[in-house]
């Protein structure tokens, strides 16, 4: 099976702080892949590396077999044309109505006539159930509806790869379920590859074909959602079952409170 994205032996750090190390991942064509892990594990950084926003210190990210970090400016934009990105909380243009938000990438990236753009935008909005909200501003719709508008904008150019950064954050249970089902259905309809960065176990597991778990910048477990539910790996078990005790500690690592209060190490 063809892989849309391949990540090989990738390492990345911000200054002296390591974020990712020896990272290896593949995103197969037509599949939904979830990247999960606690905050600060490097999940969103992976999306930025795939998009070519930042460069790794070592390793490579191949998009359709081409190293995105070796591409020149023209090549970078050509590769990005294959991608769609749903930003956390949608990132809609507040001064544009729903229609113009979805039309924006079509107007910026193509020379299509306005009549055709009109029809394409209505089709995308219809796919997410919001064709009749086309004239409304983002402030006039709910958070769940705004997320669906952002999803319609993300798929406006029919990308081969769709990246979702915390698509379920801040949504009520109904909107969360609607968004999850839309991601799965649109992925199947477009024949695209979707990668989801999320903390939401139930929604992600319900639609994902494969899951990577990150901890301290490394993949600690990978497999199907069912395999992850049954995993004996301590970090995965703690995350999936929301256990308080486990490898992810409550306190940030460092000196204990007795030392800070001048009593020495009483542990």
C-alpha angles and dihedrals in degrees: 000000000000116000116219091196130025123182116195127192092325123181126182135172138175104229106310094340112100115220105169131017134182090350118179123178140150128203108200122211114268096013135115111228123188124206110200138176143115123297113289095024093118102258099134090040087063090057090050091051092049089051092050094241091127134021127231122235089230140357127042145258114217119201108193088340094309123113104237093200092057093051122107120234094275091047092048092054090045090055092045089056086070091058137077123193128202105197123211108275091010101269094225120177102256095205093054125074123238094268095051092046090058093040092053099088091043091054093044100043105032141046094223117145116257092245091059092044088053092056094043093051092050090050092052092047090048089054090059094040097251106102090119092053093060096115097047125102121235090253089060096058134064125262091253091051091048089054090053091050088052089051091052089052090048092057095040092107095039094243123204091220124039120190122198121196108200094325093178099048114127096002127131117241094263095049090044092055092045091051093047092051091047091054091053096043095046091048090054094044094049096039087228133141119249128199117192125197106198148141093209106104102185097047094042094046091048093062107022124101093196137014133207119197117205128199125171091350097307135098104250097175140004137179144095119326090255091052090051092051089053096041120129092202104122097225094048092047092051093048099043095045096037093235118178096214120059144082092318102077126206095227123063107247118263141079118352120247093255090063092048090051092050099251096115125235107327096169 
